[in-house]
Amino acid sequence: MNTLKNAAIKSTVKVVRVHGEGAIRRRIMDMGITRGTEIFVRKTAPLGDPIEISLRGYELSLRKADADMIEIE
């Protein structure tokens, strides 16, 4: 399974599925990360966590633990 956590910097990926349970999954989906959404991976912080992504016209910082729940193609 390929996840957003492993996506290359400056690449565009497409969300296949959001894994997780309950409130965590709902929070990720409320941020606009749903199936079919295209995400541009902008950069990572100097120590690797969080990662900065662009989607639906805005920028978002996401922890790697949360990014690991987002399956991409």
N, CA, C and O of each residue as an XYZ file, in Angstrom:
292
protein
N       0.842     -1.179      0.000
C       0.000      0.000      0.000
C       0.886      1.241      0.000
O       1.764      1.384      0.851
N       0.656      2.125     -0.943
C       1.404      3.366     -1.056
C       0.627      4.458     -0.320
O      -0.554      4.666     -0.595
N       1.279      5.158      0.614
C       0.599      6.177      1.404
C       1.186      7.556      1.151
O       2.267      7.689      0.576
N       0.467      8.573      1.584
C       0.914      9.956      1.428
C       2.221     10.200      2.180
O       3.011     11.056      1.784
N       2.448      9.469      3.240
C       3.687      9.604      4.013
C       4.910      9.308      3.151
O       5.963      9.913      3.352
N       4.790      8.387      2.194
C       5.904      7.959      1.353
C       5.964      8.678      0.012
O       6.823      8.365     -0.812
N       5.073      9.631     -0.224
C       5.039     10.341     -1.507
C       6.271     11.219     -1.670
O       6.780     11.775     -0.697
N       6.741     11.340     -2.892
C       7.922     12.153     -3.197
C       7.582     13.640     -3.113
O       6.460     14.053     -3.405
N       8.562     14.426     -2.713
C       8.399     15.878     -2.642
C       8.199     16.418     -4.059
O       8.802     15.927     -5.013
N       7.348     17.429     -4.180
C       7.010     18.081     -5.450
C       6.359     17.127     -6.447
O       6.577     17.221     -7.655
N       5.555     16.206     -5.915
C       4.801     15.309     -6.783
C       3.310     15.505     -6.530
O       2.900     15.952     -5.458
N       2.519     15.167     -7.523
C       1.064     15.234     -7.395
C       0.534     13.808     -7.328
O       0.868     12.968     -8.164
N      -0.291     13.548     -6.327
C      -0.843     12.212     -6.118
C      -2.367     12.307     -6.010
O      -2.925     13.388     -5.818
N      -3.016     11.170     -6.134
C      -4.473     11.108     -6.060
C      -4.867     10.178     -4.915
O      -4.304      9.093     -4.771
N      -5.827     10.599     -4.109
C      -6.267      9.813     -2.961
C      -7.137      8.649     -3.437
O      -8.090      8.833     -4.194
N      -6.787      7.451     -2.975
C      -7.567      6.256     -3.291
C      -8.533      5.944     -2.154
O      -9.700      5.627     -2.384
N      -8.023      6.040     -0.902
C      -8.833      5.680      0.252
C      -8.255      6.316      1.509
O      -7.042      6.486      1.632
N      -9.132      6.663      2.435
C      -8.713      7.165      3.736
C      -8.971      6.063      4.755
O     -10.116      5.670      4.978
N      -7.901      5.566      5.371
C      -8.023      4.529      6.392
C      -8.207      5.196      7.749
O      -8.196      6.423      7.844
N      -8.373      4.414      8.777
C      -8.525      4.959     10.125
C      -9.914      4.692     10.660
O     -10.778      4.156      9.967
N     -10.106      5.073     11.893
C     -11.368      4.807     12.581
C     -11.927      6.088     13.199
O     -11.177      6.951     13.654
N     -13.217      6.193     13.207
C     -13.931      7.213     13.959
C     -13.516      8.649     13.733
O     -13.491      9.144     12.607
N     -13.185      9.314     14.852
C     -12.923     10.756     14.843
C     -11.695     11.124     14.013
O     -11.683     12.175     13.371
N     -10.675     10.290     14.012
C      -9.469     10.599     13.238
C      -9.788     10.606     11.743
O      -9.388     11.519     11.021
N     -10.498      9.599     11.294
C     -10.881      9.525      9.873
C     -11.777     10.700      9.498
O     -11.600     11.298      8.436
N     -12.724     11.031     10.346
C     -13.646     12.140     10.084
C     -12.874     13.455     10.007
O     -13.170     14.282      9.145
N     -11.888     13.671     10.886
C     -11.098     14.908     10.883
C     -10.322     15.047      9.577
O     -10.263     16.131      8.998
N      -9.729     13.949      9.114
C      -8.992     13.982      7.844
C      -9.931     14.311      6.682
O      -9.595     15.112      5.811
N     -11.092     13.694      6.679
C     -12.049     13.945      5.600
C     -12.618     15.367      5.667
O     -12.903     15.964      4.629
N     -12.787     15.909      6.869
C     -13.276     17.286      7.021
C     -12.270     18.304      6.493
O     -12.651     19.421      6.141
N     -10.999     17.937      6.432
C      -9.977     18.834      5.884
C      -9.992     18.819      4.353
O      -9.210     19.535      3.726
N     -10.857     18.025      3.749
C     -10.976     17.992      2.297
C     -10.241     16.846      1.640
O     -10.197     16.762      0.413
N      -9.663     15.963      2.434
C      -8.925     14.821      1.885
C      -9.904     13.663      1.738
O     -10.124     12.895      2.674
N     -10.486     13.552      0.553
C     -11.448     12.493      0.256
C     -11.016     11.747     -0.994
O     -10.105     12.179     -1.701
N     -11.669     10.629     -1.263
C     -11.319      9.822     -2.436
C     -11.408     10.648     -3.714
O     -12.387     11.357     -3.946
N     -10.365     10.543     -4.539
C     -10.329     11.246     -5.817
C      -9.672     12.614     -5.769
O      -9.440     13.215     -6.818
N      -9.368     13.123     -4.585
C      -8.746     14.434     -4.443
C      -7.286     14.385     -4.887
O      -6.552     13.466     -4.523
N      -6.868     15.376     -5.675
C      -5.464     15.477     -6.074
C      -4.715     16.320     -5.054
O      -5.170     17.397     -4.670
N      -3.567     15.821     -4.621
C      -2.759     16.482     -3.601
C      -1.364     16.717     -4.157
O      -0.752     15.813     -4.726
N      -0.861     17.942     -3.990
C       0.505     18.279     -4.366
C       1.340     18.321     -3.098
O       1.046     19.097     -2.189
N       2.378     17.495     -3.027
C       3.257     17.449     -1.861
C       4.305     18.544     -2.023
O       5.190     18.433     -2.872
N       4.212     19.609     -1.209
C       5.081     20.775     -1.347
C       6.447     20.557     -0.719
O       7.465     20.686     -1.400
N       6.489     20.230      0.560
C       7.771     20.069      1.250
C       7.564     19.392      2.596
O       6.433     19.173      3.030
N       8.674     19.064      3.250
C       8.624     18.535      4.609
C       9.390     19.480      5.529
O      10.224     20.266      5.080
N       9.098     19.391      6.796
C       9.825     20.194      7.787
C      11.257     19.669      7.883
O      11.522     18.536      7.479
N      12.176     20.465      8.406
C      13.583     20.041      8.487
C      13.809     18.704      9.196
O      14.710     17.955      8.817
N      13.019     18.397     10.201
C      13.159     17.117     10.895
C      12.234     16.049     10.329
O      12.164     14.945     10.869
N      11.521     16.363      9.246
C      10.703     15.373      8.562
C       9.240     15.354      8.940
O       8.451     14.711      8.247
N       8.842     16.018      9.991
C       7.451     15.981     10.419
C       7.047     17.381     10.849
O       7.720     17.917     11.729
N       6.040     18.012     10.330
C       5.006     17.529      9.413
C       5.375     17.721      7.943
O       6.441     18.240      7.613
N       4.461     17.288      7.068
C       4.622     17.537      5.641
C       3.615     18.614      5.232
O       2.535     18.720      5.812
N       3.977     19.397      4.242
C       3.095     20.452      3.758
C       2.545     20.050      2.403
O       3.300     19.700      1.496
N       1.222     20.100      2.267
C       0.567     19.698      1.027
C      -0.365     20.819      0.559
O      -0.765     21.684      1.338
N      -0.697     20.780     -0.728
C      -1.678     21.708     -1.300
C      -2.808     20.888     -1.894
O      -2.580     19.923     -2.624
N      -4.023     21.284     -1.571
C      -5.187     20.621     -2.139
C      -6.363     21.579     -2.128
O      -6.484     22.411     -1.228
N      -7.219     21.466     -3.113
C      -8.451     22.250     -3.211
C      -8.230     23.752     -3.003
O      -9.099     24.440     -2.468
N      -7.061     24.260     -3.429
C      -6.803     25.688     -3.369
C      -6.253     26.200     -2.053
O      -6.200     27.415     -1.857
N      -5.843     25.338     -1.148
C      -5.226     25.809      0.095
C      -4.083     24.900      0.511
O      -3.956     23.776      0.026
N      -3.244     25.408      1.425
C      -2.112     24.646      1.931
C      -2.481     24.052      3.289
O      -3.264     24.623      4.048
N      -1.894     22.892      3.568
C      -2.207     22.177      4.795
C      -0.956     21.484      5.289
O      -0.219     20.887      4.504
N      -0.711     21.562      6.593
C       0.375     20.797      7.205
C      -0.243     19.586      7.873
O      -1.249     19.687      8.575
N       0.373     18.445      7.644
C      -0.197     17.185      8.107
C       0.879     16.350      8.777
O       1.974     16.191      8.238
N       0.570     15.815      9.953
C       1.528     14.950     10.640
C       1.725     13.670      9.835
O       0.815     13.217      9.141
N       2.919     13.094      9.931
C       3.201     11.866      9.178
C       2.330     10.710      9.641
O       2.003      9.833      8.841
N       1.949     10.685     10.910
C       1.062      9.629     11.409
C      -0.291      9.695     10.702
O      -0.879      8.662     10.385
N      -0.783     10.914     10.457
C      -2.049     11.068      9.733
C      -1.865     10.793      8.248
O      -2.740     10.204      7.614
N      -0.730     11.215      7.685
C      -0.457     10.988      6.262
C      -0.340      9.505      5.956
O      -0.610      9.080      4.833
N       0.056      8.718      6.936
C       0.191      7.272      6.747
C      -1.168      6.590      6.604
O      -1.232      5.445      6.157
N      -2.249      7.265      6.972
C      -3.602      6.706      6.845
C      -4.226      6.988      5.500
O      -5.327      6.513      5.220
N      -3.539      7.764      4.646
C      -4.107      8.177      3.359
C      -3.440      7.376      2.254
O      -2.261      7.566      1.954
N      -4.210      6.477      1.652
C      -3.697      5.633      0.560
C      -3.783      6.414     -0.741
O      -4.804      7.033     -1.039
N      -2.697      6.382     -1.517
C      -2.624      7.147     -2.775
C      -2.255      6.237     -3.941
O      -1.856      5.086     -3.761
N      -2.401      6.790     -5.138
C      -1.928      6.084     -6.342
C      -0.964      6.963     -7.083
O      -0.444      6.566     -8.126
